[in-house]
Amino acid sequence: QSALTQPASVSGSPGQSITISCTGTSSDVGNYNLVSWYQQHPDKAPKLMIYEVNKRPSGVSNRFSGAKSGNTASLTISGLQTEDEADYYCCSYATGSTLVFGTGTKVTVL
Amino acid sequence: QVHLQESGPGLLKPSETLSLTCTVSGLSISSGYHWGWIRQPPGKGLEWIGSIHYSENTCYNPSLESRITISVDTSRNQFSLQLRSVTAADTAIYFCARIPHTGGPVITLYHLDYWGQGTPVTVPS
């Protein structure tokens, strides 16, 4: 069970849009619509931002959106704001009743 | 409002057994969710450890399965993690979380919607 692959860092200016990719395999991302995304600020617990590929929990800004194509999922943050600066992790259900996380992406607001 | 709180010793010696407890409030642990453990080594990413249902059905990370036991105590609304034979590589922040799921012949775990604040565990090398 290998970690899903994410870019180490992504940056953008306030107001811009950025997209974070999350690449897995046919045993996880590619075979299940059960990709979730988490935002983690320093020394804080992760927060659920997207679940089941593209659903937003109550209270999460509609600037956050998710999508999936084949073995790759993505998280897009539109209208980038300073408070969006954080680490982001994808997660997928994987064959065998397990969960696998992505390697994590540090988002920097320039 | 669902609240999860981890507790346990913060410092262990190599080869000892780590024991952590997660206390759930605001919801009965028997309400039908999976309850899971996740860890994060210093400066590194998240790793799913495993999870349990109040019926005691468990799901474990294959890479840790030989060293872990997750149990549930419905009378105390708690679930626990035991990690045996710890080494410095087990140094991490340990989080507990709630996991919506579907049951049946194959348990399908969905996502982690409520998290505890995390508790640090250190194993010196």
Interface residues (C-beta under 8 A of the other chain):
Chain A: Q1 A3 Y32 L34 S36 Y38 A45 P46 K47 L48 Y51 E52 P57 Y89 C91 Y93 G96 S97 T98 L99 V100 F101 G102 T103 G104
Chain B: G36 I38 G45 L46 E47 W48 S51 C59 Y60 N61 P62 S63 F95 I99 V106 I107 T108 L109 Y110 H111 L112 D113 W115 G116 Q117 G118
